[in-house]
Amino acid sequence: MTRSFFDAVRKGIFARSSRVNHSESQYAAPYNRAHFIHFLPTELLAHIFIAGAEVDDMFAMNISQVCHAWRSIALHTPKLWRRICLSPYETLWRTWIHRAKSCSLDVQLLPYYTSRPGHRLLQRSDYNLVQWYMRSISRLIPRWRSLEIVFATYSPFLWNAALSECCAYTSRVHAPLLEEMHLIYPANDDSKEYWLFNGVAPNLRRVTVDGIRLSWAPSLYANLTYLDYTHHRFSAGWSAVHEVLSILHVSHHLTSLKIMFRWSGADPCVCRPPNPIPRLSLAQLETLQINNDGPDIPSELLALMRFITFPSLKSLYLADLSESPNRFHNLSHFFAAFRLPRKLHSIRLEHGWYDQDLAARIIRSMPWLSRHLYTHRRRRQDSKRHYH
């Protein structure tokens, strides 16, 4: 949708509206005149409806109840019904599947669902219910465009219930249209490794993973451009570092990366690798975000940074989710292992990542940086500094 297209549509609408108004009698009642919104082309209305459905779960249903004309447009726009939110309202989401016709589907299993009056309600997550949901939708795996599964509370064997239908060794679970996948369950205690879609998802580009072990096959993840990876708690030390390096070796075409090692309370010592590890260059990576949720920088992250280079990195964001009041003890060790790329033009340090002397050294050594943002917990308003 270009600007020239919208200008042409607006010009046509105004011209048609002026002809209609001119043809009406000057004594006609105002309520007899058609509203200008009725002169919008059907294709433009359908495009607006699809954009609204990307934001609101119930937008498609609400818009189909405005008037007869809009309901007809909504029912003849399959993309408007592609978001399938699995909930106790089985008749509702099965109706949406029917209205989506042969369109690709966005499947969601979230900790909440939207009721018909528009209220957001918590959803119960247990093995039997989750397995019934996924078994009901698994026959449509070849039509999935995205998959989002989020569990907020603990219940045993949830990943097994949710993904067992996706792990069969058959062509029926191939996902040729899948572009995006979010699998989030921080409280998971199941260390099983999952092999998804029989290794076939050639269009997968964006993945968010937290609390699950996946078999990182090249046929699934080699074409990723975005990865949000939070390492599980089932491995630590060099085992965890080796696992993450294996993942990045497969997904070396990334342009955006978010990574975090969860703080387990006892930080293992990672001194020297048992075997020589080759260095990895993420040549296409432009945006890097490193999250930390503990009182200090995990030793696995320090070790990982020694084996990766980012020659094309443009934006660096170091986030402190715990909002530590003091700088991290290992902060100087991190910047000794992580060499700031020469193409970097934006950097942000938060809370425990911030140190005044370190920030001054970065500015002196990299004067070409176009933007710096330093945030400290004690003086949040005064410590934000912008340099242009």
C-alpha positions as CSV (number, residue, x, y, z in Angstrom):
1,M,0.0,0.0,0.0
2,T,1.9,3.1,-1.3
3,R,1.1,6.7,-0.6
4,S,0.2,7.3,-4.2
5,F,-2.3,4.5,-4.0
6,F,-4.0,6.1,-1.0
7,D,-4.0,9.5,-2.6
8,A,-5.7,8.1,-5.7
9,V,-8.3,6.3,-3.5
10,R,-9.0,9.5,-1.6
11,K,-9.3,11.6,-4.7
12,G,-11.8,9.0,-6.2
13,I,-13.8,9.0,-3.0
14,F,-14.1,12.7,-2.8
15,A,-15.1,13.0,-6.5
16,R,-17.8,10.4,-6.1
17,S,-19.1,11.9,-2.8
18,S,-19.3,15.3,-4.4
19,R,-21.3,13.9,-7.4
20,V,-23.7,12.2,-5.0
21,N,-24.2,15.3,-2.9
22,H,-24.7,17.5,-5.9
23,S,-27.4,15.2,-7.3
24,E,-29.3,15.4,-4.1
25,S,-31.9,18.1,-3.5
26,Q,-30.8,20.9,-1.3
27,Y,-34.0,20.3,0.7
28,A,-33.1,16.6,1.4
29,A,-32.8,15.6,5.0
30,P,-29.2,15.1,6.3
31,Y,-29.9,11.6,7.4
32,N,-30.7,10.6,3.9
33,R,-27.2,11.3,2.7
34,A,-24.8,8.4,2.6
35,H,-21.8,8.5,5.0
36,F,-18.4,8.9,3.2
37,I,-17.2,5.6,4.7
38,H,-19.6,3.8,2.5
39,F,-17.6,5.0,-0.5
40,L,-14.4,3.2,0.6
41,P,-13.4,0.4,-1.8
42,T,-14.1,-3.1,-0.5
43,E,-10.4,-4.0,-0.9
44,L,-9.3,-1.1,1.2
45,L,-11.8,-1.9,4.0
46,A,-10.7,-5.6,3.9
47,H,-7.0,-4.4,4.3
48,I,-8.0,-2.2,7.3
49,F,-9.8,-5.1,8.9
50,I,-6.9,-7.5,8.5
51,A,-4.6,-4.9,10.1
52,G,-6.9,-4.5,13.0
53,A,-7.2,-8.3,13.5
54,E,-3.4,-8.5,14.0
55,V,-3.8,-6.4,17.2
56,D,-7.1,-7.5,18.7
57,D,-8.2,-11.2,19.1
58,M,-11.9,-10.4,18.8
59,F,-11.6,-7.7,16.1
60,A,-12.9,-10.0,13.4
61,M,-16.0,-10.9,15.3
62,N,-16.7,-7.3,16.4
63,I,-16.3,-5.9,13.0
64,S,-18.6,-8.5,11.5
65,Q,-21.5,-7.2,13.7
66,V,-21.4,-3.6,12.7
67,C,-23.6,-3.7,9.7
68,H,-24.7,-6.0,6.9
69,A,-22.2,-4.7,4.4
70,W,-19.2,-5.0,6.8
71,R,-20.3,-8.5,7.8
72,S,-20.3,-9.5,4.1
73,I,-16.8,-8.1,3.7
74,A,-15.6,-9.9,6.8
75,L,-17.0,-13.3,5.9
76,H,-15.4,-13.0,2.4
77,T,-12.0,-12.1,3.8
78,P,-10.3,-15.4,4.9
79,K,-7.2,-13.7,6.3
80,L,-9.3,-11.9,8.8
81,W,-10.0,-15.3,10.6
82,R,-6.5,-16.8,10.5
83,R,-5.7,-16.3,14.2
84,I,-6.9,-19.4,16.0
85,C,-6.8,-18.8,19.8
86,L,-7.3,-22.2,21.5
87,S,-9.7,-21.8,24.4
88,P,-12.8,-23.5,26.0
89,Y,-14.9,-21.8,23.3
90,E,-14.4,-24.7,20.9
91,T,-17.3,-23.8,18.7
92,L,-15.8,-20.3,18.3
93,W,-12.4,-21.2,17.1
94,R,-13.7,-24.1,14.9
95,T,-15.9,-21.5,13.2
96,W,-12.9,-19.3,12.6
97,I,-11.0,-22.3,11.0
98,H,-14.0,-22.8,8.7
99,R,-14.1,-19.1,7.7
100,A,-10.4,-19.0,7.1
101,K,-11.0,-21.5,4.2
102,S,-7.6,-22.5,2.8
103,C,-5.7,-19.5,4.3
104,S,-2.6,-20.1,6.5
105,L,-3.3,-20.1,10.2
106,D,-1.7,-18.4,13.3
107,V,-2.2,-20.9,16.2
108,Q,-2.0,-19.6,19.8
109,L,-2.2,-21.3,23.1
110,L,-1.8,-18.6,25.8
111,P,-2.3,-18.4,29.6
112,Y,-5.5,-16.3,29.0
113,Y,-8.3,-16.2,26.5
114,T,-10.8,-13.5,25.5
115,S,-14.4,-14.2,26.3
116,R,-17.3,-13.1,24.0
117,P,-18.1,-9.9,26.0
118,G,-14.4,-9.0,25.5
119,H,-13.1,-9.9,29.0
120,R,-9.6,-11.5,29.3
121,L,-9.8,-14.6,31.5
122,L,-7.1,-16.9,32.8
123,Q,-6.9,-20.3,31.1
124,R,-6.3,-23.6,33.0
125,S,-3.3,-25.5,31.7
126,D,-3.0,-29.1,32.4
127,Y,-1.9,-32.2,30.5
128,N,-5.2,-33.5,29.3
129,L,-6.6,-30.1,28.2
130,V,-3.5,-29.0,26.4
131,Q,-3.2,-32.4,24.6
132,W,-6.9,-32.1,23.5
133,Y,-6.3,-28.7,22.1
134,M,-3.2,-29.6,20.1
135,R,-4.7,-32.9,18.9
136,S,-7.7,-31.0,17.6
137,I,-5.5,-28.6,15.6
138,S,-2.7,-30.9,14.6
139,R,-4.3,-32.1,11.4
140,L,-3.9,-28.5,10.1
141,I,-0.1,-28.4,10.7
142,P,0.7,-28.0,6.9
143,R,-1.4,-24.7,7.1
144,W,0.3,-23.2,10.1
145,R,1.9,-19.8,9.5
146,S,2.9,-19.2,13.1
147,L,2.8,-21.2,16.4
148,E,2.8,-19.5,19.8
149,I,2.6,-21.5,23.0
150,V,3.0,-19.8,26.4
151,F,2.6,-21.5,29.8
152,A,2.7,-19.1,32.8
153,T,2.1,-21.6,35.7
154,Y,3.7,-25.0,36.4
155,S,2.0,-28.2,35.6
156,P,3.9,-31.5,34.7
157,F,4.4,-32.7,31.2
158,L,3.0,-29.7,29.5
159,W,5.6,-29.7,26.6
160,N,4.9,-33.4,26.0
161,A,1.2,-32.7,25.8
162,A,1.6,-29.6,23.5
163,L,4.3,-30.9,21.1
164,S,3.8,-34.7,20.9
165,E,1.6,-34.2,17.9
166,C,4.3,-32.2,16.1
167,C,7.0,-34.8,16.7
168,A,5.8,-37.7,14.6
169,Y,8.0,-39.2,11.9
170,T,5.6,-38.7,9.1
171,S,5.0,-36.1,6.3
172,R,1.7,-35.2,7.9
173,V,3.5,-33.0,10.4
174,H,5.6,-31.1,7.9
175,A,5.2,-27.3,8.2
176,P,6.0,-25.8,4.8
177,L,4.3,-22.5,5.6
178,L,5.6,-22.0,9.1
179,E,7.4,-18.6,9.5
180,E,7.4,-17.8,13.2
181,M,7.4,-19.9,16.4
182,H,7.2,-18.9,20.1
183,L,7.7,-21.6,22.8
184,I,7.8,-20.2,26.3
185,Y,7.6,-22.1,29.6
186,P,10.1,-20.8,32.2
187,A,9.0,-23.3,34.9
188,N,9.6,-26.4,32.7
189,D,11.3,-29.3,34.4
190,D,11.1,-31.8,31.5
191,S,14.6,-32.2,30.0
192,K,13.4,-34.1,26.9
193,E,14.7,-32.9,23.6
194,Y,12.0,-32.3,20.9
195,W,12.4,-32.9,17.2
196,L,9.7,-30.8,15.6
197,F,7.8,-31.2,12.3
198,N,10.0,-34.1,11.2
199,G,12.7,-31.6,10.3
200,V,10.7,-29.8,7.6
201,A,9.9,-26.1,8.0
202,P,11.9,-24.3,5.2
203,N,10.3,-20.9,5.7
204,L,10.9,-20.6,9.5
205,R,12.5,-17.2,10.1
206,R,11.7,-16.1,13.7
207,V,12.0,-18.2,16.8
208,T,11.5,-17.4,20.5
209,V,12.6,-20.2,22.9
210,D,12.5,-20.3,26.7
211,G,12.4,-23.4,28.9
212,I,12.6,-26.1,26.4
213,R,15.3,-28.3,24.7
214,L,15.0,-28.5,21.0
215,S,16.9,-30.6,18.5
216,W,18.5,-27.8,16.5
217,A,18.5,-29.3,13.1
218,P,19.8,-27.3,10.1
219,S,16.7,-28.2,8.0
220,L,14.6,-26.3,10.6
221,Y,16.7,-23.4,11.9
222,A,19.4,-22.7,9.3
223,N,17.4,-19.9,7.7
224,L,16.6,-18.0,10.9
225,T,17.0,-14.2,10.9
226,Y,15.6,-13.5,14.4
227,L,16.3,-15.6,17.5
228,D,15.3,-14.9,21.1
229,Y,17.0,-17.7,23.1
230,T,16.8,-18.2,26.9
231,H,18.9,-21.1,27.9
232,H,17.2,-23.8,29.9
233,R,18.5,-25.0,33.3
234,F,19.3,-28.6,32.2
235,S,22.9,-27.9,31.4
236,A,25.6,-25.6,32.9
237,G,29.2,-24.7,32.4
238,W,30.9,-25.8,29.2
239,S,28.0,-28.1,28.4
240,A,25.7,-25.0,28.1
241,V,28.3,-23.0,26.2
242,H,28.9,-25.8,23.7
243,E,25.1,-26.2,23.2
244,V,24.6,-22.5,22.5
245,L,27.6,-22.4,20.2
246,S,26.1,-25.4,18.3
247,I,22.8,-23.5,17.9
248,L,24.6,-20.3,16.6
249,H,26.7,-22.4,14.2
250,V,23.5,-23.7,12.6
251,S,21.7,-20.3,12.7
252,H,24.6,-18.2,11.5
253,H,22.4,-16.1,9.1
254,L,20.8,-14.2,12.1
255,T,20.3,-10.4,11.8
256,S,18.8,-10.0,15.3
257,L,19.7,-12.0,18.4
258,K,18.5,-11.9,22.0
259,I,20.2,-14.3,24.5
260,M,20.1,-15.0,28.2
261,F,21.5,-17.5,30.6
262,R,19.2,-17.8,33.6
263,W,20.8,-17.3,37.0
264,S,20.6,-20.5,39.0
265,G,21.9,-19.3,42.3
266,A,25.3,-21.1,42.1
267,D,27.4,-19.8,39.1
268,P,29.6,-22.6,37.8
269,C,33.2,-21.8,37.1
270,V,34.1,-21.9,33.4
271,C,37.8,-21.6,33.0
272,R,39.1,-23.5,30.0
273,P,37.4,-25.6,27.4
274,P,38.1,-29.3,27.5
275,N,38.6,-29.3,23.7
276,P,39.7,-26.6,21.2
277,I,36.6,-24.6,20.1
278,P,36.7,-22.8,16.7
279,R,35.6,-19.1,16.7
280,L,32.2,-18.2,15.2
281,S,31.5,-15.1,13.2
282,L,27.9,-13.9,12.9
283,A,28.6,-11.8,9.8
284,Q,25.0,-10.7,9.2
285,L,24.1,-9.9,12.8
286,E,23.1,-6.2,13.2
287,T,21.2,-6.2,16.5
288,L,22.3,-7.9,19.7
289,Q,20.5,-7.9,23.1
290,I,21.9,-9.6,26.1
291,N,19.6,-10.1,29.1
292,N,20.6,-10.9,32.6
293,D,18.3,-11.7,35.5
294,G,20.9,-12.3,38.3
295,P,23.2,-10.4,40.6
296,D,26.2,-10.9,38.3
297,I,27.0,-11.8,34.7
298,P,26.9,-15.7,34.3
299,S,30.2,-17.3,33.6
300,E,28.7,-19.1,30.7
301,L,28.0,-15.8,29.0
302,L,31.5,-14.6,29.6
303,A,32.9,-17.8,28.1
304,L,30.5,-17.6,25.1
305,M,31.6,-14.1,24.2
306,R,35.2,-15.2,23.8
307,F,34.3,-17.4,20.8
308,I,32.0,-15.1,18.8
309,T,32.7,-12.1,16.7
310,F,30.1,-9.6,15.4
311,P,31.7,-7.7,12.4
312,S,28.4,-6.1,11.2
313,L,26.9,-5.3,14.6
314,K,25.2,-1.9,14.7
315,S,23.1,-1.9,17.9
316,L,23.9,-3.4,21.3
317,Y,21.5,-3.5,24.2
318,L,22.6,-4.9,27.6
319,A,19.5,-5.3,29.7
320,D,19.3,-6.0,33.5
321,L,16.0,-7.6,34.2
322,S,16.7,-7.6,38.0
323,E,17.4,-3.9,38.1
324,S,20.5,-4.3,40.2
325,P,21.5,-1.2,42.2
326,N,25.2,-1.8,41.8
327,R,27.4,-2.6,38.8
328,F,28.1,-6.2,38.0
329,H,31.3,-7.6,39.5
330,N,32.2,-9.3,36.2
331,L,31.5,-6.2,34.0
332,S,35.2,-5.6,33.2
333,H,35.7,-9.3,32.4
334,F,32.7,-9.1,30.0
335,F,34.1,-6.2,28.0
336,A,37.5,-7.8,28.0
337,A,35.9,-10.9,26.2
338,F,33.4,-8.9,24.1
339,R,35.2,-6.6,21.7
340,L,33.0,-3.7,20.5
341,P,32.7,-3.8,16.7
342,R,33.8,-0.9,14.6
343,K,30.4,-0.6,12.9
344,L,28.6,-0.1,16.2
345,H,26.5,3.1,16.3
346,S,24.0,2.5,19.1
347,I,24.6,1.2,22.6
348,R,22.5,0.9,25.7
349,L,23.5,-0.1,29.2
350,E,21.0,-0.7,32.0
351,H,21.4,-0.8,35.8
352,G,24.1,-3.4,36.6
353,W,25.7,-3.1,33.2
354,Y,26.4,0.6,33.8
355,D,29.6,2.0,35.1
356,Q,30.6,5.7,34.7
357,D,34.3,5.1,34.1
358,L,33.6,2.3,31.6
359,A,31.0,4.5,29.7
360,A,33.6,7.3,29.5
361,R,36.2,4.9,28.0
362,I,33.7,3.7,25.4
363,I,32.9,7.2,24.4
364,R,36.6,8.1,24.0
365,S,37.5,5.0,22.1
366,M,34.4,5.1,19.8
367,P,33.6,8.8,19.0
368,W,31.6,7.9,16.0
369,L,28.8,6.3,18.0
370,S,25.6,8.2,17.2
371,R,23.6,7.4,20.3
372,H,24.3,6.3,23.8
373,L,21.8,5.6,26.6
374,Y,23.0,4.8,30.1
375,T,20.5,4.0,32.7
376,H,21.2,3.5,36.4
377,R,18.7,2.5,39.1
378,R,19.6,5.0,41.7
379,R,19.4,8.1,39.5
380,R,17.1,6.9,36.7
381,Q,16.1,10.4,35.5
382,D,19.5,12.0,35.7
383,S,21.6,9.1,34.4
384,K,20.0,8.9,30.9
385,R,22.5,10.6,28.6
386,H,22.2,11.1,24.9
387,Y,25.2,11.9,22.7
388,H,24.8,12.9,19.0
